[in-house]
Amino acid sequence: MAGIEDVARLAGVSTATVSRTLSGKGPVSAATRLKVEAAAEQLGYVVSASASSLASGRTKNIGVVIPFLGGWFFPSVVEGAQRALLRNGYDLTLYNLAGGGDERASVFDNFLLRQRLDAVIAVSLELTEHEVDRLYAVGKPLVGVGGPIGGVRTLTIDDRAVARLATEHLLSLGHTRIGHVGGSKEFDLDFHLPTNRRIGYEAALETAGIGVWAELFEPADFTMRGGYQAARRLLERDHDRPTAIFAASDEMAIGCILAARDLGLTVPGDISVIGVDDHELADFFGLTTIAQFPQGQGEKAVDVLMEQLRDRPVEPVGLNISMPFELKQRSSTAAPPR
């Protein structure tokens, strides 16, 4: 196997120049870089990860912490992050905190502090001041995804604005009796996503001069099954049935569509349905939704981390970075039946 000395000899440069060229650290002319890269390719030379780590003080490994692995959103964020990390020559270590408080404490007090991680991405976790301080105390850059964290650069979606946009879409079609399938209390944890989406839904109704009726809200667990069960409770009523449903996630919205069909109702003829996410199945079900681009959130989180890991990090304009969302209208919404 070729070594760094062989590459230096073939390129006619010093081993130090080869090291600077292949690590991307230090000044190297364009002509020299081309010679070194050509020599390395010809010899099949691959930079040793352990040697690179010793030289740079970096492990080229990023820890990504998520609350649980189920559903569609979290794996999508991780997929986007991994794609961006590969482009930057980094590995990813995933920490799934589904085990509860003891597991979370172990991860933040032990695993993330080990020297085999260069930085951490926290997805939909409202980190405590202690957790943030522990990471910063050992020089671990940190980026959050999902909501504001004190003293940390974070990527956020305005969940209230997302819900307002979804509800306003239904209002614009002429619906005035709009049901909401949202998160149950046990899901109102970090960043209070279910509560914020319910607040946005209610704010849109109030702005339109429409009363908020408690009986039009049904809690669920962000799964298709949960959305199905909640929708049946809304739609099996003998009177005052909603003409539209805003579901706080696409998986619950798809459950609503299936429930309507099982009850002999047409979508959108009898009931309109809108969700949030732009799930991979949304187009298949013709689901109108608010896209929040989770893979893009994962990629952006890595871009922000790479700035912090540079020798001269780019100073952030602000700690909170607002991420885009967009209405995607498909066939599951229409004007209410007459």
N, C-alpha and C positions, 0 to 999 in steps of 0.2 A: 504493500500500500504506500502510495506516494506521501511524502511528508512536506512540511513547509519549506525545508531546505531545498528539496527537489524543485518546487515551484519557483523559489528565488533564483536558483541556478539557471533554469530554463528561461525565465523572464529577464535575467541579467540585472537583478536588483537585490537589495538586502532582505533578510527575513523580516526585519522591522517594517519595511515598506510593504511586504506581502501582508503582514498582520494588519497594518493600517488600512490597506485596500479592502481586504475581505471582511474586516470588522466594521468598515464604514466610519472609523474614528481616526481623525487626524488628516492633515492636508496631503493630497496625492494628486498629481496632474492627470488630466484626462488621458493623455497618451500612455502614461505609466499604468493607470488603472486598466486600460484595454489590454496591455501586455500581460499584466498579472492575471487578469480574468481568463485570458486565452490560454495561458500556461496552466492554470488550475483546471480548466475544462479539459485540456488535452491530457493531463495526467490523472484526471478523475479525482482530484483532491477535494476532500470535504472537511470543512472546519470542525475540529473536535469541540463538541458542546461543553465538555468539562474544562478544556483549556480556555475556551472563550469565556466561560463563566469566571475562571480564576483571573483572567486578564482584565475583564471589565467590571467584576464585582456584581454581575447580573446572572440570573439563572435562566433568563428568557422564558419564564413561566408566570402566568397570571392566574390568580385565584378568582373564581366566579361563585358567588354565594347566592342561592335562591331559597325561597321559603318552602317550596315543594316542587316536584318534577312533573306532576300531573297537569292535565289540560294542554292547551295549545300555545298560550302566550309565552310561558317561561322557556320551553324548548326553542321557540322561535327567536327570542332574544339571545339565548345561548348560541344558536346556530349563526346568527349575524355576528356575534362577538368572535366566535371561533374562526369564521371566514376572514375577518379583519386581522386577527392575530396571526393566522397563517401567512397572510401577505406581509406581515412585519417580522416574520421569523420567530414567533412566540408559540409556546405550548399553552394549554389551558387545563387547569385542575378545577373540577366542579365539586362544590360542597352543597349538599341538599339538606336543609334543616327541618325536614318533615318530622324528625324525632322529638321535637319539643324544646323546652327551655334549657334542659341540661345539655342537650346536644349543641345548642346555639352557644352556650357558655364555653363549652369545650373547644368549639371551632374558633371563637374569637380570642380565647385566652391561651390557646395552644397552637393549633394547626396553622392559622394565618400568620402567626408570629415567627414561624420557622424561616430560616434563611433561604429555603428553596422556592420562595415566591418573591417576585419583584414588586407586585402591586395587587390590588383587589378591586373587583367590580361587585357591588352589592345591588341585587335586583329586587325591587319591591320590598325592601327591608328598611324600616325606620330605625336606623342605628342610634344607640344611646351615646351620650357624651363619653362614657367610659370606653365603649367599643371603638369610637373614633380616635380617642386619645391613645389607646393601646397600639393601634396601627401606626399612627403618626409618630409615636415615641420610638419606634424601631425603623423609621424611615420608609414605611410602605405607602406610596401614593394610593389614593382611593377615589373612585368615581361611583356615584349612586345613580340608579335608574328607577324612576317611578314616583319620586316625590322629594321635596326639599329636606336636606339633612344639614344641620348646623355646621358651618365651617367646611363643607365638602362641596365640590363641584358635582352637580346633579343634573340629570336629564328628566324633565317632567312633562306630562300631558295634563292639560287643564281639564280634569274630569267633569267639573261643573259645566264648562263650555261645551264639552263633548255631548253631554246629556241635553243641554239646551238646544244644540244643533239638531240632534235626533228628534226631539219633541217638536221643535219648530217646523221641521220637515212635515211631520204628521199634521200639525196645525195648518200649514200652508195648503194641504190637500183638502181641508175642510173638516177634519176630525175634531170633535170637542169632548168626546168621552174616551180618554186614552188611558189604558191600563199600564202599569209598570211592574215588570218582573225584575226584582233587584236582589242584592245579596242579603242573606239572613244575618243576624247579629254576630254569629261566630265567625263570619267572614269580614266583619268590619274591624280589621286589625290595622296593619301598617298603612299609613297614609289615608285610611278611612275611605277607600275607593267607593264601596257601595253607598255610603252616606252622601258623598259628594255628588255621585251620579243621581241620587234621588233628589238632592237639593237642586241640581240643575234642571231636572224634569219638572219639579214643582215651581221653580222660578219662571220657566217658560210658560206654564199654564197661568200663573198669576199675572204675568205681563200681558197675556192675551185676554185677561179679564175672565178667566175660567176658574171656578173653584177647584180646590184640591180635595179629593174624596179618599178617605182612608181605605174604603172597601175596594178601591181600584189598584191597591198595592198588594202584591203577593211575593213573599220571600222565597228564595231558592239558593242553591249551592254552586252556581256557576257551571253546572253540567247540563247536558242535553236532557237527561232524565229529570233533573230538578226543574228545568224550564218547562218540560212537558207536564209535570204534575201541577206546577203553579198555574200554567195556562188553562188546564182543565178546570181548576177552581174558579178562574175568572170567567170562562166561557160556558160553563154548565148552568149558569144562572138562568132562571126563567124570565127575568126582566132586568133592565139596566145593564145589559151586557156591553162591554166596551166594543167600539168599532175598530180600535187599533191598540197595539201593544208595543211599548218600548221596553226591550230587554237589555239589561246592563252588560250582556256579553253575547257574542254570536252563538256560542254553544247553547245558551238558554233560549235564544231566539229561534234556533233550529228546532229545539224541543217544542216551542210554541207553535211553529208551523205544523209539526207532526201531530200535536194535540188537536189543532183545528181540523185537520184532515180526518182524524179518527172520529171526530164529532160530526162529520158530514158538512163542515164549513169549507168554503173556498178561500184561498189566499191569492189575491187581495180582495176578491169579490165581496166576501162577508167580513173579513177581518184583515187589516194591514199589520205587518210586523216589521220592526226595524231593530237592529242590534248594534253592537260595538265590537270592532276588532279587524274586520275583513279576514276572517278565518279562511283556511284553505278550502273549506266546503261551502263558503258563502255563495260563490258564483254558481255552484252546482244546484243549490236550493233557490237560486234567484233572489237571494236575501239582500235587501237594502241595508246598508250598514255605514258606520263611521269608521273608516280605516285609520289605524294608529301606527302602522308600519313597525312592528316589533323587531324585525331583523335590522331595520335601519337604526333603531335605538341601540341595539347591541353593537353595530359597527361604529356608531358615533361615540359610544362609551369608550371603545378602544382607541379611537382617534384622540379623544381627550386625554386618555392615559398616556399615549405615546408622546404627547406634548410634555407631560410632566416627567417622563422618563428620559427626555433628551438632556444632554449636558447643560444646555441653557434653555430651560422650559419657557414656553410662551406664557406671558402673564395673562390670566383670564380676565375678560371684560367684566364678568360677573359670575357668581357662584351658580345661579340657576339658569339652565339652558332649556328654553321652551321647545318642545318637539312638535312637528306638524301633525295635523289630523285632517281628514277630508271625507265629505259625504259621497258615498258611492250608491247611486240610485239604481235599483234593479227592479224586478217584477213583483216583489212582495208588498209593495205599498201603492196605494191608489186612493182615489176619492172614496168617501164612505158610501155604503149602499143607501138608496133613497127609500 
